[in-house]
Amino acid sequence: MGIFPGFFGRNKSGARENRFGLTPEAHLAAQREKTRVRDDAVPEPRGSSLVQPKALPPGTKVLGLRVDVDTHEGMRDGVPKLLEVLRSAEVKGTFYFAMGPDRSGLAVLNVFTRPGFLSKMLRSGAPKVYSTRTMLSGTLLPSRPVATAFPEIARRVDAEGHETGVHAWDHRRWQDSLLRFSEDKVILELERGFDAYVSIFSKKPLTYAAPAWFCCEESLLHQDKMSLAYASDCRGMDPFYPVIDGHALRTPQVPATLPTLDEALGLSHKTAPAFYGAMLEAVKAGEWPVLTIHAELEGGPFAADFAAFLAKANEQGILVLPLRDLLAARLAAGAPLPRCTMAYGQIEGRHGLVSLQMLEV
Ligand SMILES: [Zn+2]
């Protein structure tokens, strides 16, 4: 019997959806009403031997840095710029590359079908960040590949000591259509992304990040067969093992815990410096904070603001790390990782649903 089978269930027409349609708050309230899973119903996770616990000096403040590369131009222009920024700050992060076609143009179509999408685009300065070419890519103009178009840039990221991982084959299709994908399609998308990674790096990827922090039961289960060190598929509080149908998976999740710049701009914060100032405070207050940046933003018009953030983080003794190192530090911190359910919910400033870390069981 599933613990919360409804959250990734199928409706009558066979499409996968969040059948309860609950907000995160309602989920928590509803689950607290239910009987907690018996301890013996959830096997001990096997754990990942691919990340060895590694303690940091006591009192070290850390920040996991995740870099998403979503578009052809972000790969071509944003990644080299970010490498420069990270090199001068002497900081390493985890880069997740979309591998296949850049269909960013499909996002523009959301203006017509999704209420609120246009205001989000304008508020976060999308026309300034994305070129006309990118905004028509995959619709009026042919889509261009993301990482597979620039294997030498991807390999440079690896050579400079950053961690690298897969951010889907077709980022836009995944984020727009995942709930309509068949199980086979989910597996195919994952395998294509992983094959493309192997073709670039001549080694297996050890980590995956679902586009738009949006995953499903099938993607989590298939990733669990792929011997990943961990995945970063959701928003949440701290590293954990996902629980599906009463079983804890063995691939830990390292969730993004902090908002992104595009979620904040024009909504919670007027300017990028104001946002990054608030992030410094949030990092100091959090235990295992993870910040996601985008090659298109922090490697584009906001590169100087991000460089200033890294300089201040350094001054304040914050150690910025790839997610693998954050997980290693967490594993060394003593208590085993919690086992948590996941559900779909909404995040302020972001359009549509994302996957969320929910209750510890
Ligand atoms: Zn992305």
Boltz pocket constraint, residues with backbone or C-beta under 6 A from the ligand:
constraints:
  - pocket:
      binder: B
      contacts: [[A, 68], [A, 69], [A, 70], [A, 167], [A, 171], [A, 210], [A, 211], [A, 212]]
      max_distance: 6.0
